[in-house]
């Protein structure tokens, strides 16, 4: 829809325009979407039956909202999506700092302009994309930033008293009149600044420099908070918490399948690159399993959480690793390899907060352990469980592979071209027999990934040893490796 061409209050009245409050606007649009079965929150995968219904109930109740959850739970993304609940265009008095409605102005200059010009008062239109204000709460945020302050230069130029509201320079919140205002990380806001929000949320008035300005601000407040902040950096003062209508808990994906859909949606991988790089489905399983293992790990601070961004950056890093190898070898296409996971440590290290035991272990080792644990979890769903085959003299499906490694070793360089990589894995005795037997509906393009995945699984159960180097990985027989170290 193009911007409306109506230019004056008189023209606006001629089309029988009626003023609507922001809450009425949001609830009317939400009711319309619900009745038509339309979901504007469709990009928020995994929240369909938990968070989204609570958000919709809060809007229908005309509540301000506090989204409470650990990092990487799409709180800000959810808040930004709410902009779609606004009307596409709304009229304002031209040059109004506070987006005054032509039929319901709240600021002195707008009211006087209408008194002077009547129906000839000029109006403008703002799109819903302009009606979203967002502020990150940091310790240096002041009342002036949020509410406003006296502008002495303005007072001098206009020759007005400091008691005249015309000399106020408004902060973000008054400028967000008839808009959605998101305040991220609310507990980081100093308590004395939080107090300044009391009257805005409840009494709809602001106080600046000791004199009260009655402004019936019409704002949909959405706050985001991390429960970790409540103890580590700050808290939400009780009276403010009491004034927030609904506190809604967010959460991490509840299953690997949901997590895979989120990562695929949010990875933003260049389509031209993705078309040249084959990504086996098991790769996506391993990526998400790493995050699930991290959230259950005793070495990682569970209160801090493990952001969904970790899975996203791992996927991006894997694709980049494959792309780099493809460019170096001047190849037109390639496939992600299990050894490419050796390159994603940087994507894990910065996304987890370690407890004391984890710090003792070392960030890189913890990351390697998470990859190994994820491989083991998926390995047990595909191949026979190794712990059940540990009886002496028992024949196992892996004997011929282990026998091969008792005499040889396997070095997989990060930059190995496709032809040499496949030739190298083909040398391992009987490995394809095991893959064909236990992998259901094997895609021919996935065969070599599964061969290497099998080796990583055997290493996870100490049947093989793996040496990670700057150039790749080296698989050896663990006993021979031990003897060599002695």
C-alpha positions in Angstrom: 0.0 0.0 0.0 1.4 3.4 -1.0 1.5 6.3 1.4 -1.9 8.0 1.6 -2.1 11.4 -0.2 -4.4 13.1 2.3 -2.6 16.3 3.5 -4.9 18.2 5.9 -7.1 17.5 8.9 -10.1 18.5 6.8 -9.4 15.9 4.2 -8.9 13.4 7.0 -12.3 14.1 8.4 -13.9 13.8 5.0 -13.0 10.1 4.9 -14.6 9.6 8.3 -11.3 8.8 10.0 -11.6 7.8 13.7 -8.8 7.9 16.2 -7.8 4.6 17.7 -5.6 4.0 20.7 -2.4 1.9 20.1 -3.9 -1.0 22.2 -7.1 -0.9 20.1 -5.0 -0.9 16.9 -3.0 -3.9 18.0 -5.9 -5.9 19.3 -8.1 -5.2 16.2 -5.3 -6.5 14.0 -4.5 -9.4 16.2 -8.2 -10.5 16.3 -8.3 -10.2 12.5 -5.2 -12.4 12.1 -6.4 -15.0 14.6 -9.8 -15.3 13.0 -8.2 -15.8 9.6 -5.7 -18.3 11.0 -2.8 -16.1 10.0 0.4 -16.4 12.2 2.6 -13.3 12.0 5.1 -15.1 14.4 5.7 -17.9 11.9 9.5 -17.2 11.9 9.7 -18.0 15.6 10.0 -21.7 15.3 9.4 -23.8 18.5 7.2 -21.2 20.2 3.9 -22.1 18.5 2.4 -23.8 21.5 4.3 -22.1 24.3 5.4 -18.5 24.0 3.3 -17.2 21.1 -0.1 -17.9 22.8 1.0 -16.1 25.9 2.1 -13.1 23.9 -1.2 -13.0 22.1 -3.1 -13.2 25.4 -1.0 -10.4 26.8 -1.8 -8.1 23.8 -5.5 -8.9 24.0 -5.3 -7.9 27.7 -3.6 -4.6 26.8 -0.6 -5.6 28.9 3.0 -4.4 28.8 5.3 -7.5 28.4 8.5 -8.7 30.0 10.1 -11.5 27.9 12.3 -13.4 30.4 14.8 -15.9 29.2 18.4 -16.9 28.7 20.5 -15.5 25.9 19.9 -16.7 22.3 16.2 -17.4 22.9 14.9 -15.0 20.2 13.5 -12.4 22.7 14.5 -9.4 20.6 13.4 -11.1 17.4 10.0 -11.8 18.9 9.7 -8.1 20.0 10.6 -6.9 16.6 8.0 -9.1 14.9 5.3 -7.4 16.9 5.6 -4.4 14.5 3.4 -6.4 12.1 0.5 -5.9 14.5 0.4 -2.2 13.7 -1.6 -0.5 11.0 0.5 0.1 7.9 0.0 3.9 7.9 -1.2 6.3 10.6 -1.7 10.1 10.3 0.3 12.5 12.5 0.4 16.3 12.7 3.2 17.4 10.5 6.5 17.8 12.3 5.1 16.5 15.5 7.9 15.3 17.8 5.5 13.0 19.6 3.6 11.6 16.6 0.4 13.4 17.7 -2.8 12.1 16.2 -4.6 14.9 14.3 -7.9 14.3 16.1 -6.3 13.6 19.5 -3.2 15.7 20.1 -1.4 15.5 23.4 1.5 18.0 23.1 1.1 21.8 23.5 2.5 22.9 20.2 0.2 20.5 18.2 -2.8 21.7 20.1 -2.0 25.3 19.4 -1.3 24.6 15.7 -4.8 23.1 15.4 -6.4 26.0 17.2 -4.6 28.4 14.8 -5.2 26.5 11.4 -8.2 24.4 12.1 -9.1 21.9 9.3 -6.3 23.4 7.2 -3.7 22.0 9.6 -1.2 20.0 7.6 -0.7 16.3 8.4 1.8 13.6 7.5 1.7 9.8 7.5 4.2 7.4 9.1 4.7 3.8 8.2 4.6 1.1 10.9 8.3 0.4 10.3 8.9 3.9 11.8 6.9 3.1 14.8 9.4 0.8 16.5 11.8 2.2 19.1 14.5 0.0 20.7 17.0 0.8 23.5 19.6 -1.4 25.1 19.6 -0.8 28.8 23.2 -0.1 30.0 24.4 1.4 33.3 25.1 4.7 31.6 21.5 5.3 30.4 20.1 8.4 32.1 16.6 9.8 32.7 17.3 12.4 30.0 17.9 9.6 27.5 14.6 7.9 28.2 12.3 10.8 29.4 13.9 14.1 28.4 15.4 17.2 29.9 15.2 21.0 29.8 16.9 22.5 26.8 18.4 25.8 27.8 19.4 26.8 24.3 15.8 26.2 23.1 14.5 28.2 26.0 16.8 31.1 25.1 16.0 31.1 21.4 12.3 31.0 22.0 12.5 33.4 25.0 10.5 31.0 27.2 10.5 30.2 30.9 12.0 26.9 32.0 8.5 26.1 33.4 7.1 26.1 29.8 6.9 22.6 28.4 7.9 24.0 25.0 11.5 24.1 26.3 11.6 20.3 26.9 13.8 18.2 24.7 12.0 14.8 24.8 13.8 11.5 25.2 13.1 8.2 23.5 9.9 7.3 25.4 7.8 10.4 24.6 9.0 10.2 21.0 7.6 6.7 21.0 4.1 7.9 21.5 1.7 5.6 19.5 4.6 3.2 18.9 6.1 0.0 20.3 9.0 0.7 22.6 11.4 -2.2 23.4 13.9 -1.9 26.3 16.4 -4.7 26.1 18.2 -6.2 29.2 16.0 -4.3 31.7 17.9 -5.6 34.9 21.0 -3.7 33.6 19.1 -0.4 34.0 20.1 1.3 37.3 17.3 1.2 39.9 17.0 5.0 40.0 16.3 5.0 36.3 13.8 2.2 36.6 11.9 4.3 39.1 11.4 6.9 36.3 9.3 4.4 34.4 6.8 4.0 37.3 4.5 6.9 36.4 4.8 6.3 32.7 3.5 2.7 33.0 0.8 3.5 35.5 -0.2 7.2 35.6 0.8 8.1 32.1 2.7 11.2 33.2 6.3 12.3 33.2 8.3 14.6 35.4 11.2 16.7 34.2 13.4 18.8 36.4 10.8 19.1 39.2 7.7 20.1 37.3 5.1 17.7 36.1 4.0 17.4 32.5 0.8 15.5 32.0 1.2 13.6 28.7 -1.1 10.6 28.2 1.5 8.7 26.3 0.1 5.7 24.3 3.0 3.2 24.1 3.2 -0.6 24.0 6.1 -1.5 26.2 8.1 -4.7 25.7 11.0 -5.5 28.0 13.5 -8.3 27.7 15.4 -9.7 30.6 17.9 -12.5 31.3 17.4 -14.2 34.7 21.2 -14.4 35.0 21.2 -10.6 35.2 19.1 -10.8 38.4 22.1 -12.0 40.4 25.2 -11.0 38.4 24.6 -7.4 37.4 21.3 -6.1 38.6 17.6 -6.7 39.3 14.2 -5.4 38.3 12.9 -3.3 41.2 9.8 -4.8 42.7 7.3 -1.8 42.0 8.3 -1.8 38.3 7.9 -5.6 38.1 4.5 -5.1 39.6 3.5 -2.6 36.9 4.5 -4.9 34.0 1.3 -6.7 32.9 2.7 -10.1 31.7 6.0 -11.8 32.3 6.5 -14.5 29.6 9.2 -17.2 29.8 11.1 -18.0 26.7 13.0 -21.3 26.2 15.5 -23.1 24.0 14.4 -25.6 21.3 12.8 -28.6 22.8 14.0 -31.1 20.2 16.8 -31.5 17.7 14.3 -31.3 14.8 13.0 -27.9 15.9 16.6 -26.7 16.5 17.6 -27.8 12.9 14.8 -25.7 11.5 15.9 -22.7 13.4 19.5 -23.0 12.4 18.6 -23.5 8.7 16.4 -20.4 8.8 18.8 -18.2 10.6 22.2 -19.3 9.0 21.8 -16.9 6.0 24.2 -18.9 3.9 24.7 -17.5 0.4 22.5 -19.6 -1.9 25.2 -19.7 -4.6 27.7 -21.1 -2.2 25.2 -23.5 -0.6 24.4 -25.0 -4.1 28.0 -26.0 -4.5 28.5 -27.5 -1.0 26.6 -30.7 -0.1 25.5 -30.8 3.5 24.6 -34.3 4.7 21.5 -34.3 7.0 23.6 -36.0 9.8 25.7 -32.8 9.8 22.7 -30.8 11.0 22.0 -33.5 13.6 25.5 -33.2 15.0 25.4 -29.4 15.1 22.3 -29.4 17.2 23.4 -32.2 19.4 26.5 -30.2 20.3 24.3 -27.5 21.7 22.2 -30.0 23.6 25.3 -31.6 25.1 26.6 -28.2 26.1 23.3 -27.4 27.9 23.7 -30.6 29.9 27.4 -30.3 30.5 28.7 -30.0 34.1 31.6 -28.0 32.8 29.3 -25.2 31.4 27.4 -22.7 33.5 23.7 -23.7 33.0 22.5 -20.4 34.4 24.2 -18.6 31.6 22.7 -20.8 29.0 23.9 -21.8 25.5 22.7 -19.5 22.8 21.0 -20.8 19.7 23.6 -18.6 17.9 26.2 -21.3 18.6 24.5 -23.7 16.2 24.1 -21.0 13.6 27.8 -20.0 13.8 28.9 -23.6 13.7 26.9 -24.2 10.5 28.3 -21.0 8.9 31.9 -22.1 9.9 31.5 -25.5 8.5 30.3 -24.1 5.1 33.2 -21.6 5.1 35.6 -24.4 5.9 34.3 -26.4 2.9 34.3 -23.4 0.7 37.9 -22.5 1.5 39.0 -26.0 0.7 37.0 -25.9 -2.6 38.7 -22.6 -3.6 42.2 -23.8 -2.7 41.8 -27.0 -4.8 40.0 -25.2 -7.6 37.1 -27.5 -7.4 33.5 -26.7 -8.5 31.8 -28.5 -5.7 32.5 -30.4 -2.5 30.8 -31.8 0.6 31.2 -31.0 4.3 33.4 -33.6 6.1 33.5 -34.8 9.6 37.0 -33.4 9.9 35.6 -29.9 9.2 34.3 -30.0 12.7 37.9 -29.5 13.8 37.5 -25.9 12.5 34.4 -24.9 14.6 36.1 -24.7 17.9 36.2 -20.9 17.6 32.4 -21.0 17.1 32.0 -22.9 20.4 34.5 -21.2 22.7 32.9 -17.8 22.7 29.4 -19.1 23.2 29.8 -21.0 26.5 30.5 -19.8 30.0 32.7 -22.4 31.8 32.4 -23.2 35.5 35.7 -23.6 37.5 36.1 -27.2 36.5 35.7 -26.2 32.9 38.3 -23.5 33.2 40.7 -26.1 34.6 40.0 -28.4 31.6 40.5 -25.6 29.1 38.0 -24.0 26.7 39.4 -25.8 23.6 39.3 -29.2 25.3 35.8 -28.6 26.5 34.8 -27.8 22.9 36.4 -30.9 21.6 34.6 -32.9 24.3 31.3 -31.5 23.2 31.8 -32.5 19.6 32.9 -36.0 20.8 29.9 -36.4 23.0 27.6 -35.3 20.2 29.1 -37.8 17.9 28.7 -40.6 20.4 25.1 -39.8 21.0 24.3 -40.0 17.3 26.7 -42.9 16.7 24.6 -45.1 19.2 21.5 -44.4 17.2 23.0 -45.7 13.9 25.7 -48.3 14.8 25.8 -51.1 17.4 26.7 -49.8 20.8 30.3 -50.4 21.6 29.9 -50.7 25.4 27.6 -53.8 24.7 30.4 -55.4 22.7 33.2 -55.3 25.3 33.2 -58.9 26.3 36.6 -60.7 25.8 37.1 -62.6 22.6 33.8 -61.3 21.3 33.6 -60.7 17.5 32.4 -57.2 16.7 31.5 -55.4 13.5 34.5 -53.1 14.0 37.3 -55.7 14.3 38.5 -55.5 10.8 38.7 -51.7 10.9 40.6 -51.8 14.2 42.9 -54.5 12.8 43.7 -52.2 9.9 44.6 -49.3 12.3 46.8 -51.6 14.3 49.2 -51.6 11.4 48.5 -48.2 9.8 47.4 -44.7 10.5 45.2 -42.2 8.7 46.0 -38.5 8.2 43.2 -36.3 6.9 44.5 -32.9 5.9 42.0 -30.0 6.1 42.9 -28.9 2.5 42.8 -32.4 1.0 41.1 -32.4 -2.4 38.0 -34.6 -3.0 39.8 -37.2 -5.1 42.6 -37.8 -2.6 40.1 -37.7 0.3 37.9 -40.4 -1.1 41.0 -42.5 -2.1 42.3 -42.3 1.4 39.1 -43.5 3.1 38.7 -46.3 0.5 41.9 -47.8 1.9 40.2 -48.7 5.2 39.3 -52.4 5.1 35.6 -53.4 5.3 34.4 -49.9 6.3 31.9 -49.6 3.5 30.4 -53.0 4.5 29.5 -51.6 7.9 28.1 -48.3 6.4 25.9 -50.2 4.0 24.6 -52.5 6.7 23.7 -50.0 9.4 22.9 -46.7 7.7 19.3 -46.6 6.5 18.6 -45.1 3.1 22.2 -44.1 2.5 22.6 -41.1 0.1 25.5 -41.9 -2.2 26.8 -38.3 -1.6 26.9 -39.0 2.2 29.0 -42.2 2.1 32.4 -40.7 2.8 31.0 -38.5 5.6 29.7 -41.6 7.3 33.0 -43.4 6.9 34.8 -40.6 8.7 31.9 -40.3 11.2 32.4 -44.0 12.1 36.0 -43.3 12.9 35.2 -40.4 15.1 32.7 -42.6 16.9 35.3 -45.3 17.5 37.6 -42.6 18.8 34.9 -41.4 21.2 34.8 -44.9 22.8 38.6 -45.1 22.9 38.9 -47.8 20.2 41.0 -45.3 18.2 42.9 -42.3 19.1 42.8 -38.9 17.3 45.4 -36.3 17.2 44.2 -32.9 16.2 46.8 -30.7 14.4 46.9 -27.3 12.8 46.5 -29.0 9.4 43.9 -31.6 10.1 43.3 -34.9 12.1 45.3 -38.1 12.5 43.7 -41.4 13.5 45.9 -44.1 15.2 45.5 -47.3 17.2 45.3 -46.1 20.8 47.7 -48.8 22.1 50.4 -48.0 19.6 49.9 -44.4 20.3 50.5 -45.0 24.0 53.6 -47.1 23.3 55.1 -44.4 21.1 54.5 -41.8 23.8 56.5 -44.0 26.3 
